[in-house]
Amino acid sequence: MKYLSPSIQWKQGKGLPPAIPVWSLSLGCPKNRVDSEHLLGSLGLPVKSVSQMGRARLVFINTCGFIAPAVQESVRAVVDAIERLARCKRKPLLAVAGCLVGRYGQEELARELPEVDVWLPPAELPHWARILASKLGLAEAGQGRLLSTGPSYAWLKVGEGCRHSCAFCTIPSIRGRLRSEPLDILKAEAAQLVASGVRELALVAQDVTSWGQDLPGKPSLISLLESLLTLDGLGWLRLLYLYPAGVTEELLRFIRDAGPPLLPYLDIPLQHAHPDILSRMGRPFADDPRRVLDRVRHILPHAALRTSFIVGYPGESEAHFEHLCRFVEEAEFRQLGVFAYQAEEGTRAASLPNQVPEAVREERRNSLMELQADISESWLARQVGQRLPVLVDSPHEEWPGLHLGRVWFQAPEVDGVTYVSGPGVAPGALLECDIVENTAYDLTALA
């Protein structure tokens, strides 16, 4: 882990004070990971990661509560921690944070899980470090970040919450409305990340294209990108989670004209392709989502497009699903995520008629993923024989000399990987490599 702590001042001449032993787990999306990194870097003292809970002074679990399976995973993680800590002679502080707390509330969770010492809802995110520092008996919290992603990449969270109201989504009720991070704060954090050796910055928010719309003067995403592109040493700059309506011709022309290090990689969650289902979802481009794809490919013909779909949405017939499959075949997305619909309590979609049986939802998910696997394997096979830059992330856990890396159209943590070996291969290196082999989702390369 790399410690980035711009505003915590250590006593000069005595080195770093003793580190706080911490066991931590961050579930869910990259935004949660950033929140955890900021929390652990802002406790007022350095943090030392430990692998055994019994050796920790703080056990910190950042939960996800977006959909039912994520809720179940989060609850299992908390219960597992409680059971493991019950066997420890010295009990550390157990803190549970994030979307699970925001969705169900501290009072209800505390009744069910009284063993948890501190509950930290998303609404109190700016105060997490201060709350935990106080509970741990530390003098004062600061502002910092403890990177957990290694030297190759870091997530830069540009905003919190969401200004949209999709019928199936719990995010606005859990995380609140859009709250963009000011440009000067983002520029300072990005500069420090790059200065520390990070090669790739991946901008992330619930909708990156909404950035700035709640700030004075309503600055655009383009103004943020212009500022970040001036950073010396930045290798790649990537955008994730672009709401379709925000993918404008102006933004696409900027990406095209800016060139490296801004990657022509666009993650545009479309959620479905049939106008009937999109209308029920409350999504844009309800008449034809092809418009946004045509717009991208007209201006950025070589862009790598990533998207996600929900199958088995209430009212989705076999004809609707077949329409979606044909759309996926025609669009040939570079990367694709498919989710079986979950009826989430408190959403408009949960009360819609014609709910699709779970077995049918899962069958459709598997079918669409099989279709995408064929598309992906065929496209990756065409990359064999090419020479492409590979950003090296980490050593392979089992094979000495082999590393995990990515080419430009593979985003960290959400896409496939490139297995790479050869001279100069080390975490953080950005190397020209020969692509020698492929599978359905991954590549193999030689430096």
Secondary structure, DSSP 8 states (H G I E B T S, - for coil): -EEE-SS----TTS-S---EEEEEEE-SSHHHHHHHHHHHT-SSS-EEE-SSGGG-SEEEEEE--SSHHHHHHHHHHHHHHHHHHTT-SS--EEEEEEHHHHHH-HHHHHHH-TT-SEEE-GGGGGGHHHHHHHHTT-S-----EEE-S-SSEEEEE-EES-S---TT--HHHHH-S-EE--HHHHHHHHHHHHHTT--EEEEE-S-GGGTTTTSTT---HHHHHHHHTT-TT--EEEE----GGG--HHHHHHHHHH-TTEEEEEE---B-S-HHHHHHHT-S--S-THHHHHHHHHH-TT-EEEEEEEES-TT--HHHHHHHHHHHHHH--SEEEEEE----TTSGGGG-SS---HHHHHHHHHHHHHHHHHHHHHHHHTTTT-EEEEEEEEE-SSSTT-EEEE-TT--TTTS--EEEESTT--TT-EEEEEEEEE-SS-EEEE-
